Every structure is written in C-alpha cells, then in structure tokens.
Amino acid sequence: MKTQMFLKGAMVAIVLFVGAALFAGTSGVKCEGSVVDQYGEGIVGITVTTTSGPSVSATTNSLGRFSMSGIQAGSAVRVIVPAGFSAVGNTESEPLTQAENVVNFTLHDDSY
C-alpha cells in the first residue's frame, strides 16, 4: 500500500516537473523597436501587435520605442497606422524567428 502511494506521488511529481519544463521552453520570442515619423522622430502612443498566435501588443513610449515578449515564434508584428498618418514602407515585419528581434517602422505624419 505504501509502495503504491509512493509510486503515485512520484508519477505526479514527474508529470508536474515535465509540464513545467515544457512550459518554460515555450516562453516565446522577444521583439523591440521603434516607430518614427518621416523625420526620424519617435511617435508616442502607436500600437504594435502580433499577427498570429496569442495576442501580444505594446504601445510606443515618449521616444517611439516599444518592447514585447512572449511572442509565438514565427509570428510577425504589425504597426497599427492611426488616422493622420500613412505608412512608409512595410507595416508588418517578417516572421520572428530569433530569440530577440528588432523591428522598426516609419509612418508619415500627414499634418506636415
């Protein structure tokens, strides 16, 4: 009886340990970068989001910088172009395949 309880407890511990290891191995990739205007000035308050997998998004800070983590490998990120701006170049990155990725976007401020 004690042996059966010990074996059951050991099995539960193994399952929990393996599950935790698998979860730790799928923490995703990181992406950071900036969103600037046509003059290279950072734009505050711009949303950057993932294109697939679990939704991950960030908003640019006062320097136009953003940082995201936990992104599913192979997903891309896109910049949400707000009213008053238009895209200069791509609004979506290539698929993110590295552990750490840098992606930069340029928007045209239509008020100039």
N, C-alpha and C positions, 0 to 999 in steps of 0.2 A: 504494500500500500504506500509506504513512504517512498519507495523507488519510483512508483508511478507518478506521485505528486512531484517528485524532484524532476523527472523527465518532462512532465507537462510544463513546469516552471522554466526549465531550461529551453524548451521549444519556444515558449512565449518570449523569453529574453532574446533568443536568436532572431525571431521574426521582427521584434522591435528594433534590434540593432541593424539588421539588414535594411529594414524600411527607412531608418534614419540615414543610413549611408547612401541609399539611393536618392532620397530627398536632397541631401547635401550636394550630391553630384549633379543635380538638375536645377541649380540656382539661377541659371541663365547668364546672359552676357550683359555687359555694360555699354552704354553709349553716352558720349558727351559731345558738345559742340557749341555752335553759336548761330544766331540768326541776326544778320546785319542788313542795313539798307544799302542803297547804291553807292553811298559814300563811305561804307565800311564802319558805320556807327551801329552799335548794338541796339536792337529793338526790344524793349521791355514788354512783357505780357503776352508773348506769342506762344501758342500751344504746339508742342511736338508730341506725336503719338505713334504707337506701333501700328503696323498694318495687318498683323495676324497673330494668332496665339492669344494668350491672356493679355488684356488691355493694360498697357503701361503708358503713362503720359507725364509730361513735365511742362512747366511754364518758364519762359526765359526770365532771368533776373534783370537788374538795372544795367548790366553790361551786355545783355543779349545772350548770356550763357545759359545752357541747360545741362542736366545730368540725369540719366535714368539707369536703373539696374533691374535685374530680374527679367530681362527680355528673353523670350524664347529664341534660341539660336536659329538663324535662317529667316527670321522676321526682318522686315525693313522698318524704317521710321519715316514719317512724313510730317511736313510742316503744314499747319492749318493757316491758309492765307486769309487774313481778315479783310473786311471792307476798307477801302482806302489804300490797299497795297495790291501789287501784282507780282507774279513770280518772275524771277530772273534765273533761268536755268531750271534744274530739276526741283520738284517739290517732294520727291521721295528718294530715299537712299537705295543703294544696292543692298541685297540681303546681308545681314550682320553675321559674320562667321568667326570673328576673332573674339577672344575673351573680353578685350577692351577695344572699342571702336570710336573714331572721331568722325562726326558728320557736321558739315557747315552748310547753311542755306543763306541765300541772298534774296531779299524782297525789294521791290521798287516802291518807294513811298510816292503815291500818285499825287500828293498835295504839292510836290515841288515842280 
